[in-house]
């Protein structure tokens, strides 16, 4: 059981306010300060155990510190964003912001689509030694070993390669064109292309099955107020 230390309530990061453990969700902006503690847990007593990960964080929204847990979907999104796989000897060099969307507008089957890296203020970074002592007394026990996320790293590399190939296309293209650009006629690219459509990076496809064609979405141009006058 995690032991919560008796901290004073203070806005100072060097004497941080502790918040209850949370499950990372859409819209969270956090800075991960500790290495990963991997464990298994079941949502219900009769459910299959799922692999979860616990880390110490600085919550950039509440400006408090605490523990946070997440599943393999968030771990995968982190690797896709360029976060190195654990073990982590030091706090991550960037904060992360999570974004989720649902399948076809439904709440069921939500999943992380992107993780955005965000800069950390130098004054906050300077307080790391003091805050690391906070987590030493919480019962948080990092146990990550090399290779913990090896399958996620490989999957993220493939996904990023498909994305890079697709977004480099000029004019209408098919899934087969992406495979040809990758040099792998058997590569699975459809799921990545559908994700890029959901994210607005590709226009909705035209045609069906073998006739499906994609097109890179034009860059967004910020609207100026005087243009509409």
N, C-alpha and C positions, 0 to 999 in steps of 0.2 A: 504494500500500500504506500502511495506517495505521501511523504511528510511535507506539509506546507509550513515554511518557517514564519515566525511572527515578525513581519516587517512593519515599520512605521509607514503611515500614509504620507507620501511625499511626492511632489512633482519632479523631483530630481532623479535623473537616471542613475546617479551614484548611490542613492538610497531608494531603490525602486519599490513601487507598489506591486504586490503580487496579485495576479488574477487567477481564477479557476482554470483548470485544464479545459481546452476546447478542441473540437474537431475542425480542422481547417475547411472552409467553405468559400463559395463564390464571393468575391469582393474583399476578402481578407488581404491585408498588407502587413507582412511580418518580416522580421530579420531573424534568420536562424542562427543561433549562437553556439549550439552544442552539437556533438556528434549524435548519431542515430541510435536509438534503442529499438530493436526489432522484437516484436512479440506477436502472439496469435490471440484472437478473441472472437467470440460468436455474438452476433447481434441478439439472437434469441437462444435459449437453452438448447433448442432442437436444431439450430442452424449449424451449418458447416463452419469451422473456424476460418477466419480470414487473416491474412498477414497484414499487420499494421506497424506503423513506425511512429515513435515519440521523439520529439526534440524540444529543447529549450528555446524560447523565442522572446524577442522584444516586439510587442504588438504596436505597429506604427500608427494605428487608429486610436487606441486607448492610451498609448504611451506607458503601458504596464508591461511587466515581464511575467512569464508563466510557462507552462508546458502545453504543447499542442500535439495532436496525433493526426495521422492521415494514412490513406491506403495506397495501393499500388497505382491507382489512377493519377494521384497527385505526384507520386514518385516519378512516373513516366513523364508527366508534364514538366517536371523540374529538369529531367535529363534532356528533353527536347529543347528547353530554353537555354541549355548550355551549362547548367549547374553540374559540376563534376560529381561522380558517384561517391558515396561514402566508402571508407571512413573519412571524417573531416577532423583534422587536428585543430583548426581555427574556425572562428565564425565565418560564414559565407561572405565574400567580398561585396555582395549586393543584397538588398532586400528583394522580396518576391511578392507579386500581386497575382492572385488567382482569379480566373474567369471561368464560369461554367455556363453552358447552355443546355437546354433539354431537347430531347428527340421530338421533332414535330410539334413543338410548343407544349409538350406534356411534362409534368413534374417527374413522372416515373422514368427511370433510366437516365438520370442526370449524370453528366461526366465532365471532367475538366477538359477544356479545349486548348487553353493557352495559359502560360505563366509568363508574366512580364517582369524583367529584372529592373529594379529601381535603385537609385543611388542612396547611400546612407550618409547622413550629416557627420562631418568630421568630429564634432563635439560628442556625438553619441558614440562613435568608434573609440574615442579616447577613454571612455568609461568601461570598456570591455573587461579589464582585469577585475574590477570591483564586482561586476555583475556575474562573472564566471564563478566567483565564490558563492554567490547566491544559490546557483544550481547545485553546487557541491553538497548542500545540505537538504536537498529535496527528495533524495531517494532515486533520482534519475540515474540510470545505469546504462550508458552507451555500450553496445556490444557489436557494433558493425564490424564486419570483416571484409577484406578485399573480395570482390565478386558478388557482393550482396545484391546488387542491381545489374549484374552483367547482362541478363536477358533484356532488361529494359533499355540499357545502353545500346545494344545491337538494334533493337526495334526502333529506337529514336533515330539512330543513324540512318536506317533505311527510310523512315518516314521523311526525315529532313532532306535526304537525297531526292526522293520523289518530288517533294515540294519545290526544291531548287530547279529541278529539270522542268517541271510544269510551268513555273513562273518565268522561265527563260524562253518559253515558246513564243513565236511570232505568228499571229493569225490563228485560225481554227486548227485544233489538233485533237487527236484521239488518245485513248489510253495506250494503244499500240505504239503511237509516236513517242510517248513518254518512256515506254519500255525500251524502244530502240535507242533513245538518247542515253538511257542508263546502261545499255549494252547487255540487258538481261531480258530475253523474250518471255521468261516465266515470272517476272517480278509482279508482285501483287501491288497494284497502284490505285485501284478503284476507290478504296476506302479513303485514301489520302486526297484524291481528287474531290470526292464528295465533301470532305471536311473543308477543303479550300473554297468550295462553293458556299457552304454554310457561313464561313468567315468573310465572305464577300471578296475574296481574292481572285476567284474565278467567276465569270458570269454563269447563270443557270445554263446547263447544257441543252443542246438541241439534238433532235433525232433520238432513236432508240437502239439499244443493244449495240451491234457492230457499227451502226451509223451515228452513234453519239459523238458529238463534237463539243469541245470546251474552248473557251476564249479567256485570256487574262483580262481581268477587270481594269479599266483605266484608272489612273491615280485620282484620288479625291482632291478636289480643289476647294479650298475654304471660301465660303461665300462672303462677299463684301457688301456692306449695307448700301453703299452708293450705287451698286450694280442694279438694284431693284427699283431705283427711282426713275 
